[in-house]
């Protein structure tokens, strides 16, 4: 098998706010860069339609093709520019540039040319970039070399908002640091304008973004101090002028003119879209409370829709700066994932920290956030240095009926505040409702929290740095929503601090790691069953084996040791020197994934505790330590027979890198299946396939019609008349021009009646058929003398000939009664 059979991919949870999105000419679709692909969303339903897959590295830009409104260009760090038909998700052409690409720009005036930001040829390892023009060659091949680059501007910013075409492509403006540079294509000359740093009064004049007026010679630039400068007369070095607009109190993150140039849109950290009137610069409108800092603004070519990208990985679609019409929410990636990655047993959604004080439920299969659950239930104040409650732990029980969360707040010079909350699932609201709050469940930080998988009892165990672990039980009550939780047991071991714990698969054993000692307890009686010895080093992670490997307990220590104990003999089965940063068990198989740190990167080993050889291993998986991972159950099981890929058949392994990128593993089998399913969903020119559409759409209807035709052959004969003139008259004519109902009624009723002649013919035909069948049944009763001999030899199956059914015998008799005289005349010829 080839090594590339399994590869890492961005599958769900990608940053959709990484680059400015694109709205199509008809305003039906929104396209945005998402990891290694381009996602296509419906602007009306917010639903994900499909993606454009083909790049092998991060997509860094998407722009519409000026010469064909049904096509887009995408560029990537893999050094290629790709041309797509986005409605059918078809890759038309790949242009190989040969350098990593960071931004892409196009202009209608410069046909067949794209402008790219690439590293300067002599400074590939540094942070110096240049803007180059690339003439895309016309060729019939799908892959074309396009390595002839013409430098336009040197030392530019790789940020896509740092350059913009002006006045129908006559010039291009670029900003970096304290300098604005304008290049005129006709003159082949550039002018540079510099600002002072302005640090005397604490202000920062550095440029952050630029946007050029589409019709006039005017350039708008945003600055770190929140000001917007409108530059004019810049075609001469000394006579330029600028006016200043100021509303933002933080840096201006993005600027965008509307297609006609009548308005300028700006956004920043305030989460407010500011709408400046171009002719009356003092007049402005606001669309506030958009939820998070605005990073990009895009406008549809007809100016009817705006879109704003936000720092919380969200895209908001706005109708003409008046109201929010749709919100496309990606996976929220905050400062860190304190809760680890968890799978909700009910919805199979990925659950982790979302907005401050919230948990987000994210569908990995639909690549969409389902909802946010407010855990802290306090107003979050966006202010640096302010101590506020954060959700640090979360756990589900096996059925998904209960959710436990821990929130912490540590004030300077004050004690740590901890709240343990138990949430019950409410089937009516399809969400979790707060049931019990325990203030200060422990005297110090909680290090681990797990529910018992035992179906006999609902139990939660927490471990803390205060030297104790506690068991919490749900009081016996008929209605779980009215029950309450209470502490049932407090345990400890020689005043040592517990750092981790784990339940066995059936809930009959609990292991707790007290620094360098592993203890095993019986939750039924809370008896300490045994303690396990191991090499020096505190235990940082524990997990039990599952299914056929349930007799094993694995532990990773801080002294770079991975140990495996046999619980039947209470002895060390094996150990190996590995710096394991994370152990993750697959709930549907015996497989365990171990992420190990080595030389500044992470390695992955997937193994069974009972086998010495790993099922799969990959060195240098990613840079830094992997500290968050989870096995997510598949919707449809893969049927791979290859040994290296069998561990991915039932579950899919997701993990976060240190840069908060959510990655997973994909096989060729799975990619082929996804490609097939995406083609099946491509209907009606890529209209968003919503769950409602799949429920009542035409494809489901066609399937039902086929099934009905197979099960009920008479259904076809009893259908009502289709395409009646009266029905068309009623349904397709505007109501105000229809004649009176009394006139239409008679015509409508007559259209439903069957004429007497056709009814008589049908009746005679049916009677003839019934008489013929009766004669055949009577003839079956008469014994054929030739059949007696064959019957004596036994049934025909013994000689390899299948037995005929009665229906098949009738068909054969019908053939026998046909007139075959025409055949003899042909043979005589």
C-alpha positions, 0 to 999 in steps of 0.5 A: 500500500502507498504511504499517501493512502491516508492523508491529513485534511481540513475537514470541517471547522476551517477558518471561513474568515481567513480571507474576504468572501465573494458574492456571485453576480446573481447574489445567490451564492457566497464563496469563501476560502476554508482551509484547503478548499473553497466553500460555497454557501446559499445567501438565502438559506445560509446552508452549505451547498458544496466545496471546490476541492483540489488545492493541496495547501491553504487557500489564500484568496478567491475572486470572480473571473471578470470575463465570466460571471459563472467562474472564480479564481482561487489561489493557494500556498501550494503555488497554483491558481485554479479556475473553477465553475462554481455552480457545478464544482468543476475544476476548469484549469490549473495554472502552476506559478511555482511560488507560494501565493498570499493574495490575488487581485483581478481587474476587468480592464486587464483581461487574461491577467491576474495580480498575485502577491508572492515572496520576492525571488531573492528573499524566499525565507524572509518576509519581503513580498512583491506584487506581480502580474501573471499572463494566463496562457491559453491552452487546451491542457488542464494544467498549464505552466505560468511562470512568467512573472512581471513585477509591479510593486516591490515590498508590499504587504501580503494582507489582501486588504492592503492593495486595491484597483482604482478607477476601472483598473487605471492604477493600483494602490498598496499600503504598508507601514506608513507608506502609500504607493500608487502605480499607474499602468499607462505611465508605468510609474508609481508615486509614494506618499508617507505619513509621520508616525504620530507617536507624540500624542500616543496616536498610530498613523500606520496604514491598515487597509485601502480601498479605491473609488470605482469611478473617480480618482479617490483612495480611502485608507484605514489607520491604526488610530481609527481614522480614515483618510480620503486621498485625492490629486495623487497623480502628482507627487507634491499636490496631493490632498486628503481629508480625514473621517473619524469614528472608530476608536480602534484600528480600521480593519477593513474598507470597501466602496460600493460598486457605484461608489456612492458609499464607503463601508468600514469596520473594526473592533467595535462590531459595527458596520459604518456606512459613510456617504461619499458626497456628504462625508459627515453623514454616516449610518450604522449597523451595530451589535454584529457580535464580534470584530469585523475583519473583512467586508464584501459587496455583491456586484449589483450592490444589493448584498453586503457581507462582513467577516468577523473574528469569531469565524462568522460571516454575516450577510446584510441586505443593503446595510439595513438588516441582517438576512443570514449568518454563516457561523463557523467553528468558534476558535477563542484563546484556547480549548479548556474543555478538550474536545467532546462528542455529544452522544445525541447529536454527534456534534463536536462540543468545546469552548465557543463564545466567552462563557459558552459551549458550542455544538458544532456539526462536523458532518455539515460543517456548521454550528448547531447552537451555543449553550450559555453556561456562565449566564452572565454578561461578558464585558470586552475589556482587557485585564478583567477577570471573568468566569471561563468554562474549563471542563465539560462532560456528557453521560453515556446517553446524553441525558446529562451535561456537567460543566465547571467554570472558574474565575481567579481574581488577583489577590483573592481565592479561586471561584469554582462552580460545578453545574449539572444540566438536564436534557430537555426533549421539548426544547431540544437543549440542556436546562440547568438542574443543579449548581454546586458552589465551591465543589472543591477547594482548589482547581478541578483537574478531571471530570468524567461520568460513569458509563454504567447504565445502572447509576448516574454518577459523576466523578471529579478530581481536584488539586485539593487532594480529593476526588468526589463522586456525585450521584443523582437523587432517586427521583421519577422525573430526572428534571426535578431530581438533584445532585449530591456528593456521595463519596470523598476519597483520597490517597496519602495526601497526594494530589490527583491529576487524572481519572478514568472509568472502565468501559462497563463502569465497574472500575475507577482508576485515579492517578495520584501523582506517581501512584495509580489507584483502582477503586470499586464505585459500587463499594468505594473500596480501594482494590489495588495500587499499581507500580510504575517507573518514576514520574507523575501520571498525566493521563489514564485510559482503560482498554475497550472490548477485547482489550478491557483488561488493560489500563494505560498511563502516560507519565511525565518522565516520558514513559507509556505503561500498560498494566494487566488488571487480571494479574495487577502487573506491568504488561509492557512499557515504552519510552515515549513523551505522550502528550495525549491518549485518546480511546476509540469508543467503538473499537479497541484502538488507542491513539497516542500523540507524542512530542519529539523535536518540536513536532508531534508524532501519532501512533494508533495501536491496540494494547494487546499487540506490540506493533502499531496499526498506524504511525506517522512522524512529524504530524504537525509542529508543536504539541497536540493536546486536544483530540477526539474520535467521532463516530461515522455516519456510515461505516467504511469498508476498508480491508487494508490493515493501515486504514481499518482503524478509520472504518468506524470512527474518525480522529480529529485533533487541534494543532497548536495554531488551532487548526482542526485536522483529521485523516482521510482515506481514498475510499472516503474521498471517493464516497464524498465525491459521489455523494456531492455529485448526487446532491448537485441538483437544480443548478446547485440550489442549497440542499436543505433537510426540508428539501431532502424530505419533500424534494423531487428526488425523494418523490421519485424514489417513492413513485418507483417503490409504489410502481413496484409494489402496486402495479395497478397504481399506474392505471388509477392515476387522475388525469394529468395536465388537464386544461381546467387544472392549468387554468385554475392554477396558472392564471392570475386570480384577478383575470379568472372568470367566475367560479361557477363557469370554471366548476363545470369544466373542472368536473368534466375533466375528471370524468372518464368517457363511456367509450373508453370505460367500456373498452377498458372493461371488455379488455379486463374481462377478456384477460380474466377469462383467459387466466381462468382457462389457463388455471383449468388447464393446469389441473390436467396432467401431461403424460410426458411430465410423469416420467420427469416427475419420477426422476425427481424435481428439476433442481437436482439437474441444475434447472431452476423450478418455474413459478406459476406466473412464468408458466402462464407466460410460456403458455401465452407464447405457445398460443401465438401464431408463428406462421410468419416465421415459417414463411421466412424460413421458406425464403 
